[in-house]
Amino acid sequence: MSSENLKQEYQALQEELRSHNYRYHVLNDPVVSDYEFDQMLKRLREIEADHPDWVTSDSPTQRAGAEPLDKFTKVEHPAPILSLGNAFGKEDIRDWYERIARLDDRVRNTDFVVEPKLDGLTVVLHYQNGVFTQGATRGNGEVGEDITENLRTIKALPLRIPVDEKGTQPPSRLVVRGEALITKDDFEKLNQRLEKEGKKTYLNPRNTAAGSLRQLDSRMTAKRPLTLLVYAIVEAENGEVPNTQWESLNFLRQLGFPVSDASQQCKTIDDAIAICLDTDPDSFPFEIDGMVIKVNDLDLADDLGVVGKDPRGAIAYKFPAKSVTTRLEDIRVNVGRTGVITPYAVLEPVEIGGVVVRQATLHNFDFISEKDIRIGDRVLVKRAGEVIPYVIGPIEDVRTGNEVKYTPPKTCPSCGEPIMNPEGEVAYYCTNSACPAQLVRNLEHFVSRSAMDIFGLGINLVEQLVDAGLVNDIADLYTLTKKELLRLEGFADKKAANLINAIANSKSQPLYRLITGLGIRGVGQVAAQDLADRYRDLEALSQVTQSEIESIEGFGPNIAESIVEWFEIPENQEILRKLKTNGVWPVEEPAEEQCPQPLEGLTFVVTGTLPTLSRTEAKDLIEANGGKVTSSVSGNTNYLVLGENPGSKYDQAQKKNIPILSEDELKNLIEERTP
């Protein structure tokens, strides 16, 4: 092949690989297999090996990392890379709005853009004639550190723009701002790999991303699953750029930059506030710690100026903190209803998400050992949603040497019997089936809201009944008398009568609640409901075989085995006899055949601003009619519900030929499909 033809092949390969890289890492819509991509990349490397003088900085091969640096050099930013003022509630947002409206009346007639506040490392990217030339950290806002070689390893970062099919031309000089981060899934996979390799795992995605980009050896950075989202134009020369934030995001997307699909344009500040308050941070594939409200008119935002280091034209609404650091004062253990011994942390009280936390789970004893968690450590604690707080790991850098390593107990703290750790299992067990702590936990579970829901029967009263010898299993609750209760400390006539009535009322609970309350390992409310739908009472359920249970969707061999084993235990058979004798024996009536819901089996994505429904209301409407709503367009999407000012989801839906519905058409679809 002639040199000219080879050069043409080389340039064509570069362009094709850039396009495939963009489709895979930015659009999440690949059109070739990994094998085909690898073969093209292999061919490109072969040509470059023979013609090293052809290699340019934007070649798809230039992402593996370069030789280690001695230190980072300083980079002066072309414009200040400002921080943001914070708001912690709708009142704070409203105060910010009123302040800037008093400064400039135009604020009352402008619209806004709401974007996720990404919890990663801020980066500033420089492009000259469409080629990536330099990247830096934010630093102090005026001067950052040059991390160009590390940023080259991020596959979502375009080494040359444009890379999209539209060929949108960038200004000859372009500086943009973005956030380097690691998705939650990639972070979990990274830690799993490191754990298998016997290496130290990381505490959270944010610190991992920041640490990876500040490696002097960019070959180490290349091994980390970093990605990128871009959200602002810092400076542009010799080319037109939009004068609104919303158009800027679309312009950046057209140039081939990865831009978050979660950003929304809002007509009023009330709409912006509603989005902030409705946003669930756990629904994002990456960590966010708030939402940013920006004045959409960039000229107006610029005219509003800066106060301190915060631009007046934007505000960050911060979610209540869900992870904090505090001191681990002690490690103690609980005995569960199945005898499992579980460690928990006693913490120096700390507020997380508006709740004061004094205890947190430590998962299991292996977790304590693997993370090297010590009494006296400063630890990172997280509370996601409404779940129990848990310890992520220790902050080793601040250890004083006074921390104490933890050794699991040899005997049960409740009954003093030996603790066993079966081979191949993580859990430790108390070997005493008559352990008082297990009985207390069984009863606590039985009377809980998710099971028999016996009002007034809390953990302290359960312990009191067990200590007094009045209750030896769950069925004994139904033989308690008012006379017996009055002999206990703290009981008067009314309290005793109320408890007896509450216990009697629980006899009318449906079958699934009683099955839940039995405490069969692996059978929660959902599984209990499935069993109650199939079997009319506990007698019918007690006679099923393991293979019959395994035939029910969602039931594997482990759960099926535990169900069969529970009903075979003589002590449990006696409990069932006592329950039936005392009238605790719900019988499920055959279920009436239900009409299918109109949107059953259909998956929807909602994008843009709808005329009368908020996104939450649209989601509720779809789900109430049996449909499913997801956040991203995929091959499983049946319809895209489209409003004004949609994001990239509209383009993705068009490429995949997914039907588009307006709000009215969605309502018509529900009406047409309603039996």
C-alpha positions in Angstrom: 0.0 0.0 0.0 1.3 3.4 -0.9 2.2 5.9 1.9 -0.6 8.2 0.8 -3.2 5.4 0.9 -1.9 4.2 4.3 -2.1 7.8 5.7 -5.7 8.0 4.5 -6.5 4.6 6.1 -4.9 5.9 9.3 -6.9 9.1 9.4 -10.1 7.3 8.6 -9.4 4.8 11.4 -8.9 7.7 13.8 -12.2 9.3 12.9 -14.1 6.0 13.1 -12.6 5.1 16.5 -13.4 8.6 17.9 -17.0 8.2 16.7 -17.3 4.7 18.3 -15.7 5.9 21.5 -18.2 8.8 21.7 -21.1 6.5 21.0 -20.0 4.1 23.7 -18.8 6.4 26.5 -21.0 9.4 26.0 -24.2 8.3 24.2 -24.2 4.8 25.7 -25.3 3.6 22.3 -22.5 1.5 20.7 -23.0 0.3 17.1 -20.0 -2.1 17.0 -18.9 -5.0 19.3 -16.0 -4.6 21.7 -14.1 -7.1 19.5 -14.6 -5.0 16.4 -13.5 -1.9 18.2 -10.4 -3.7 19.6 -9.4 -4.9 16.1 -9.6 -1.3 14.7 -7.6 0.0 17.6 -5.0 -2.8 17.1 -4.7 -1.8 13.4 -4.2 1.9 14.4 -1.4 0.9 16.8 0.3 -1.1 14.1 0.3 1.8 11.7 1.6 4.2 14.4 4.4 1.8 15.3 5.6 2.0 11.7 5.0 5.7 11.5 5.5 7.3 14.9 5.8 10.8 13.3 2.1 10.5 12.3 0.9 10.2 15.9 -0.9 13.2 17.2 -2.1 14.1 20.7 -5.7 13.5 19.8 -5.1 9.9 18.5 -7.4 7.3 20.2 -4.3 5.4 21.2 -3.1 8.3 23.5 -5.2 7.3 26.5 -3.0 4.7 28.3 -1.0 7.1 30.3 2.5 8.6 30.0 5.7 8.4 32.0 5.4 9.6 35.7 5.8 13.3 36.5 8.0 14.7 39.2 5.3 17.1 40.2 2.3 19.0 38.9 2.9 22.4 37.3 0.6 25.3 38.0 -2.0 26.6 35.5 -3.6 30.0 35.6 -7.3 29.8 34.6 -8.4 32.2 31.8 -11.3 33.3 34.1 -12.1 32.7 37.7 -13.5 29.2 38.4 -15.9 30.2 41.1 -17.6 28.2 43.8 -21.3 28.5 44.6 -23.4 29.8 47.5 -25.5 27.2 49.3 -29.1 26.9 50.1 -30.5 24.3 52.6 -34.2 24.7 52.0 -36.8 26.4 49.9 -36.7 29.5 52.1 -33.0 29.9 51.4 -33.7 29.6 47.6 -36.5 32.1 47.9 -34.2 34.5 49.8 -31.6 34.2 47.1 -34.1 34.9 44.4 -35.5 38.0 46.1 -32.0 39.3 46.7 -31.0 39.1 43.0 -34.4 40.4 41.9 -33.9 43.5 44.0 -30.5 44.0 42.2 -32.0 43.6 38.7 -35.7 43.6 37.8 -35.0 41.4 34.8 -34.7 38.5 37.2 -38.5 38.4 37.7 -39.0 37.8 34.0 -36.2 35.3 33.4 -36.2 31.5 33.3 -33.8 29.1 35.1 -31.9 25.9 34.5 -31.6 23.2 37.3 -28.7 20.9 37.1 -27.4 18.1 39.4 -24.6 19.2 41.7 -22.0 16.6 40.8 -19.9 15.3 43.7 -16.6 14.7 41.8 -13.5 16.7 41.0 -13.9 20.0 39.1 -11.7 20.1 35.9 -11.0 22.9 33.4 -10.4 21.7 29.8 -8.7 23.7 27.0 -9.1 23.1 23.3 -7.2 24.7 20.5 -8.7 24.3 17.0 -10.8 21.5 18.3 -7.9 19.6 19.9 -7.6 18.9 23.6 -4.4 20.7 24.7 -4.6 21.1 28.5 -6.6 20.1 31.5 -6.4 21.4 35.1 -7.9 21.1 38.5 -9.9 24.0 40.0 -7.3 24.7 42.7 -8.0 28.0 44.4 -10.3 29.2 41.6 -7.5 31.3 40.1 -4.7 28.8 39.7 -5.0 25.0 39.4 -2.7 22.0 38.7 -1.9 20.7 35.2 -3.4 17.1 35.0 -3.5 16.9 31.2 -2.0 13.4 30.9 -4.3 12.0 33.5 -7.4 13.5 31.9 -6.3 12.0 28.5 -7.1 8.6 30.0 -10.8 9.4 30.4 -12.5 7.8 27.5 -15.6 10.1 27.8 -13.3 13.2 27.2 -13.1 14.1 23.5 -9.4 14.4 22.4 -10.7 16.1 19.3 -14.0 18.0 18.7 -16.4 17.7 17.0 -16.9 14.0 17.3 -20.7 13.9 16.7 -22.3 13.2 13.4 -23.7 16.7 13.0 -20.2 18.2 12.7 -20.9 21.3 14.9 -17.8 23.5 14.7 -16.3 24.7 17.9 -14.6 28.1 18.4 -10.9 28.1 17.6 -10.1 28.4 21.3 -12.5 26.8 23.8 -12.3 26.4 27.6 -15.0 24.4 29.3 -15.7 23.3 32.9 -16.8 19.9 34.0 -16.6 17.3 36.7 -14.6 14.1 36.7 -16.3 11.3 38.6 -16.8 7.6 39.0 -20.3 6.1 38.7 -21.7 4.1 41.7 -21.7 0.8 39.7 -18.1 1.3 38.5 -17.0 2.2 42.0 -18.6 -1.0 43.3 -16.9 -3.1 40.6 -13.6 -1.4 41.3 -13.8 -2.3 45.0 -14.8 -5.9 44.2 -11.8 -6.3 41.9 -9.4 -4.8 44.5 -10.9 -7.0 47.2 -10.3 -10.1 45.1 -6.8 -9.0 44.5 -6.2 -8.6 48.2 -5.7 -4.8 47.8 -7.1 -1.9 49.9 -10.6 -0.8 48.8 -11.8 2.8 48.6 -14.3 4.6 50.8 -16.3 6.6 48.3 -16.4 7.5 44.6 -15.6 11.2 45.0 -12.3 10.7 46.9 -11.4 7.9 44.5 -11.9 10.1 41.5 -10.0 13.0 43.0 -7.1 10.8 44.1 -6.9 9.1 40.7 -6.6 12.4 38.8 -3.9 13.6 41.2 -1.6 10.6 40.4 1.8 11.6 39.2 1.8 8.4 37.1 -1.0 8.7 34.6 -0.7 5.0 33.9 -2.3 4.4 37.3 -5.1 6.9 36.5 -5.8 4.8 33.3 -6.7 1.9 35.5 -9.5 3.8 37.3 -13.0 3.8 35.8 -13.2 7.6 35.5 -15.8 9.4 33.4 -16.7 13.1 32.8 -19.7 15.4 32.6 -19.3 19.0 31.2 -21.7 21.8 32.2 -20.2 25.3 31.4 -18.3 27.3 28.8 -15.5 29.3 30.6 -14.1 31.1 27.6 -14.4 31.1 23.8 -12.5 32.9 21.0 -13.2 33.2 17.2 -16.6 31.5 17.2 -20.1 32.0 18.3 -21.4 30.4 21.6 -24.9 30.6 23.0 -25.9 33.3 25.5 -28.1 31.1 27.6 -27.2 28.2 29.9 -29.7 25.8 28.4 -28.5 26.4 24.9 -24.9 26.1 26.1 -25.6 22.6 27.5 -27.1 21.6 24.1 -24.2 23.2 22.3 -21.6 21.3 24.4 -23.6 18.1 23.7 -23.6 18.8 20.0 -19.8 19.2 20.1 -19.5 15.7 21.5 -19.0 16.5 25.2 -20.8 14.3 27.8 -23.6 16.4 29.4 -26.0 15.3 32.1 -29.5 14.4 30.9 -30.9 15.3 34.3 -30.7 19.1 33.7 -34.0 20.8 33.3 -35.2 24.2 32.1 -37.8 25.9 34.3 -40.0 28.9 33.5 -40.3 30.1 37.1 -38.4 29.9 40.4 -41.3 27.9 41.8 -40.7 25.2 39.2 -37.0 25.2 40.0 -37.7 24.9 43.8 -40.1 22.0 43.1 -37.5 20.1 41.1 -34.9 20.5 43.9 -37.3 19.3 46.6 -38.6 16.4 44.5 -35.1 15.1 43.4 -34.0 11.8 44.9 -30.2 11.7 44.9 -30.2 7.9 45.1 -31.8 7.7 41.7 -28.7 9.0 40.0 -26.0 6.7 38.6 -23.4 8.9 40.2 -23.0 10.7 43.5 -24.6 14.2 43.7 -24.9 16.3 46.9 -27.5 18.8 45.7 -29.0 20.6 42.7 -27.8 23.9 41.2 -30.2 26.6 40.1 -28.8 29.0 37.4 -30.2 32.1 35.8 -30.6 30.9 32.2 -29.7 34.3 30.7 -25.9 34.3 30.8 -25.6 38.0 30.1 -28.0 38.7 33.1 -26.0 36.3 35.2 -22.8 38.1 34.4 -24.4 41.5 35.1 -25.5 40.3 38.6 -21.8 39.9 39.4 -20.0 38.1 42.2 -20.2 38.3 46.0 -17.0 37.0 47.6 -16.2 34.0 45.4 -19.8 33.1 44.6 -21.6 34.2 41.4 -24.9 35.8 42.3 -26.6 34.2 39.2 -26.5 30.7 40.7 -27.2 28.9 43.9 -26.6 25.3 45.1 -29.4 23.6 46.9 -27.7 21.1 49.2 -29.4 17.9 50.2 -29.3 17.0 53.9 -26.0 15.3 54.6 -26.1 11.5 54.2 -22.5 10.7 55.0 -20.4 12.2 57.7 -17.3 11.4 59.8 -17.5 10.8 63.6 -15.6 8.8 66.3 -16.3 5.1 66.8 -16.6 4.8 70.6 -17.2 1.1 70.9 -18.2 -2.1 69.0 -21.0 -4.2 70.5 -23.2 -7.1 69.2 -26.8 -7.9 68.8 -28.3 -11.4 68.8 -30.9 -11.8 66.0 -34.0 -13.9 66.0 -32.2 -16.7 64.1 -29.2 -16.6 66.4 -27.0 -14.5 64.1 -24.5 -12.4 66.1 -24.3 -9.0 64.4 -21.8 -6.2 65.4 -22.8 -2.6 65.5 -20.9 0.7 66.1 -21.5 2.9 69.1 -20.8 6.4 67.7 -20.1 9.9 69.1 -23.6 11.4 68.2 -23.7 13.0 64.8 -26.4 14.5 62.6 -27.0 12.8 59.2 -29.8 13.9 57.0 -31.6 15.7 59.8 -31.4 12.7 62.2 -29.0 12.4 65.2 -27.2 9.0 64.8 -25.7 7.2 67.8 -25.4 3.7 66.4 -24.6 2.2 63.0 -24.3 -1.3 61.6 -20.9 -2.8 60.9 -22.4 -5.6 58.7 -20.4 -8.6 60.0 -17.1 -9.5 61.7 -15.3 -10.1 58.4 -16.1 -6.5 57.3 -14.5 -5.1 60.5 -11.4 -7.2 59.9 -11.1 -6.4 56.1 -11.6 -2.7 56.7 -9.3 -2.8 59.8 -11.9 -0.8 61.8 -10.7 -0.1 65.3 -12.3 1.2 68.5 -11.4 4.9 68.7 -11.2 5.3 64.9 -12.7 8.3 63.1 -15.1 6.6 60.7 -17.1 7.6 57.6 -20.8 6.9 58.3 -23.6 6.9 55.6 -27.4 6.9 55.8 -29.0 6.3 52.4 -32.7 6.9 52.2 -34.5 5.8 55.4 -32.2 2.7 56.0 -30.2 2.1 59.1 -26.9 4.1 59.1 -23.8 2.0 58.3 -20.1 2.5 58.7 -18.2 2.7 55.4 -14.7 2.5 56.8 -12.0 4.2 58.9 -10.2 7.4 58.2 -6.7 6.0 58.7 -4.8 9.2 58.0 -6.0 10.7 61.4 -5.1 7.8 63.6 -3.3 8.7 66.8 -2.0 5.2 67.8 -4.5 4.9 70.6 -7.0 3.0 68.6 -7.8 -0.6 69.7 -8.1 -3.6 67.3 -11.4 -5.5 67.7 -11.7 -9.2 68.5 -15.1 -11.0 68.0 -16.6 -12.6 71.1 -16.3 -16.3 71.8 -19.6 -16.6 73.7 -23.1 -15.2 73.3 -23.6 -12.0 75.3 -27.2 -13.1 76.1 -26.9 -16.7 77.3 -23.1 -17.3 77.5 -23.2 -20.3 75.2 -20.4 -20.7 72.5 -20.6 -18.8 69.2 -19.9 -20.8 66.0 -18.9 -19.7 62.5 -19.8 -22.4 60.0 -17.2 -23.0 57.3 -18.0 -21.1 54.2 -20.3 -18.6 55.9 -19.8 -15.0 56.9 -22.3 -15.1 59.8 -21.6 -16.1 63.4 -24.3 -17.9 65.4 -25.3 -18.5 69.0 -25.7 -22.3 69.3 -28.4 -22.2 72.0 -31.9 -22.5 70.5 -33.3 -21.4 73.9 -31.3 -18.2 74.0 -33.5 -15.4 75.5 -32.2 -12.9 73.0 -33.4 -14.9 70.1 -36.9 -15.2 71.6 -37.0 -11.5 72.2 -36.1 -10.8 68.6 -38.6 -13.3 67.3 -41.4 -11.7 69.3 -40.2 -8.2 68.3 -40.5 -9.2 64.7 -43.8 -10.9 65.1 -45.5 -7.9 66.7 -43.9 -5.3 64.3 -45.8 -3.1 61.8 -44.8 -5.3 58.9 -46.2 -8.4 60.5 -49.0 -8.6 63.1 -48.9 -4.9 64.0 -49.7 -5.2 67.7 -49.9 -1.6 68.9 -48.2 -0.9 72.2 -46.0 -4.0 72.3 -42.5 -2.6 71.9 -39.1 -4.1 72.5 -39.0 -3.1 76.2 -42.3 -4.7 76.9 -41.4 -7.8 75.0 -38.2 -8.2 77.1 -40.4 -7.7 80.3 -42.8 -10.5 79.2 -39.9 -12.9 78.5 -38.0 -12.1 81.7 -41.2 -12.7 83.7 -41.6 -16.1 82.0 -45.1 -15.2 80.6 -44.1 -15.8 77.0 -42.0 -18.6 75.7 -42.9 -18.4 72.0 -45.0 -16.2 69.7 -48.2 -18.2 70.3 -48.1 -17.5 74.1 -49.0 -13.9 73.4 -52.6 -15.0 72.8 -52.9 -16.7 76.2 -51.9 -13.6 78.2 -54.4 -12.4 80.7 -55.1 -9.0 82.1 -54.4 -10.4 85.6 -50.9 -11.6 84.6 -50.1 -8.2 83.1 -51.2 -6.3 86.2 -48.6 -8.1 88.2 -45.8 -6.5 86.1 -44.2 -3.2 86.9 -45.6 -0.3 85.0 -49.0 -1.8 84.3 -52.3 -0.3 85.4 -55.8 -1.4 84.5 -56.1 0.7 81.4 -52.7 -0.2 80.0 -53.3 -3.9 80.6 -56.8 -3.8 78.9 -55.4 -1.9 75.9 -52.7 -4.4 75.3 -55.0 -7.4 75.6 -57.4 -5.7 73.1 -54.5 -5.0 70.7 -53.4 -8.6 70.8 -57.0 -9.9 70.3 -57.5 -7.5 67.3 -54.4 -8.9 65.6 -56.2 -12.2 65.1 -58.0 -10.6 62.2 -54.8 -9.7 60.3 -54.6 -11.3 56.8 -52.6 -14.5 56.2 -49.6 -12.8 54.6 -48.9 -10.8 57.8 -49.0 -14.0 59.9 -46.6 -15.7 57.5 -44.3 -12.6 57.7 -44.5 -12.8 61.5 -43.4 -16.4 61.6 -39.8 -15.3 60.9 -39.0 -17.9 58.3 -35.5 -17.1 57.0 -35.7 -15.3 53.6 -39.5 -14.7 53.7 -40.3 -11.0 53.9 -43.6 -9.2 53.1 -43.4 -9.7 49.3 -42.6 -13.4 49.5 -45.3 -13.8 52.2 -47.9 -12.2 50.0 -47.0 -14.5 47.1 -47.4 -17.5 49.4 -50.7 -16.3 50.8 -52.0 -15.7 47.3 -51.3 -19.4 46.5 -52.1 -21.2 49.7 -55.3 -20.6 51.7 -54.0 -21.1 55.2 -50.9 -22.3 57.2 -52.0 -25.9 57.0 -51.9 -25.9 53.2 -48.6 -24.1 53.2 -47.1 -26.6 55.7 -47.7 -29.5 53.3 -46.0 -28.1 50.2 -42.7 -29.6 48.8 -39.5 -27.7 48.1 -39.9 -28.3 44.3 -43.4 -26.9 44.4 -42.2 -23.7 46.1 -39.3 -23.4 43.6 -41.9 -23.3 40.8 -43.2 -20.0 42.1 -41.6 -17.0 40.3 -39.0 -15.4 42.6 -38.5 -18.3 44.9 -35.1 -20.0 44.7 -33.9 -23.2 46.3 -32.5 -21.6 49.5 -35.8 -19.9 50.4 -37.8 -23.0 49.4 -35.6 -25.1 51.6 -35.9 -22.8 54.6 -39.8 -22.8 54.3 -40.0 -26.6 54.2 -37.5 -26.9 57.1 -39.4 -24.4 59.3 -42.6 -26.4 59.1 -40.8 -29.7 59.8 -39.4 -28.5 63.2 -41.5 -30.0 66.0 -41.3 -26.8 68.1 -42.8 -24.8 65.2 -45.5 -27.4 64.7 -46.5 -26.9 68.3 -46.6 -23.1 67.8 -49.0 -23.6 64.8 -51.2 -25.8 67.0 -51.4 -23.2 69.7 -52.1 -20.4 67.2 -55.0 -22.3 65.7 -56.4 -23.2 69.1 -56.4 -19.5 70.1 -58.1 -18.4 66.9 -55.0 -17.0 65.1 -55.7 -18.9 61.8 -56.5 -16.5 58.9 -58.0 -18.2 55.8 -57.4 -16.5 52.5 -60.4 -16.3 50.2 -59.8 -17.2 46.5 -58.6 -14.0 44.7 -60.9 -12.5 42.2 -59.6 -12.3 38.7 -58.4 -8.8 38.1 -58.6 -6.9 34.9 -55.2 -6.0 33.5 -54.1 -2.4 34.0 -54.1 -0.2 30.9 -50.3 0.4 30.8 -49.3 -3.0 32.2 -46.0 -4.3 30.6 -45.1 -0.9 29.0 -42.0 1.2 29.9 -41.9 5.0 29.6 -39.3 7.7 29.7 -40.5 11.3 30.5 -38.5 14.3 29.2 -39.0 18.0 29.0 -41.6 20.3 30.6 -45.2 19.0 30.2 -48.1 21.4 30.0 -50.0 20.5 33.2 -48.1 17.7 34.9 -44.8 17.8 36.7 -42.4 14.9 36.1 -43.4 13.4 39.4 -47.1 13.6 38.6 -46.5 12.1 35.2 -44.6 9.2 36.8 -47.3 8.7 39.3 -50.0 8.6 36.6 -48.1 6.0 34.5 -47.4 3.8 37.5 -50.9 4.1 38.9 -52.0 2.6 35.5 -49.6 -0.3 35.6 -46.7 1.2 33.6 -43.1 1.5 34.5 -41.0 4.7 34.3 -37.2 4.7 33.8 -34.7 7.5 33.7 -32.9 6.6 30.4 -33.9 5.6 26.9 -33.0 2.0 26.1 -34.1 -0.9 23.8 -36.8 -1.7 26.5 -38.4 1.7 26.2 -41.9 1.6 24.7 -42.8 5.3 24.7 -41.1 8.7 25.2 -43.4 11.2 26.9 -42.3 14.5 25.4 -42.6 18.1 26.8 -41.1 21.4 25.9 -37.3 21.9 25.9 -36.4 18.2 26.0 -32.8 17.0 26.5 -30.8 14.4 24.6 -33.4 11.7 25.4 -35.5 13.0 22.5 -32.6 12.4 20.1 -31.9 9.0 21.5 -35.6 8.0 21.1 -35.6 9.2 17.5 -32.5 7.1 16.7 -34.1 4.0 18.2 -37.5 4.7 16.5 -39.3 4.9 19.9 -42.8 6.2 19.6 -43.3 9.8 21.0 -46.3 10.8 23.1 -47.5 14.2 24.2 -49.2 14.6 27.6 -52.6 14.5 26.0 -51.7 11.4 23.9 -50.5 9.7 27.1 -53.9 10.3 28.7 -55.7 9.1 25.5 -53.5 6.0 25.5 -54.6 5.2 29.1 -58.3 5.9 28.2 -58.1 3.7 25.1 -56.5 0.7 26.9 -58.8 0.9 30.0 -61.2 -2.1 29.9 
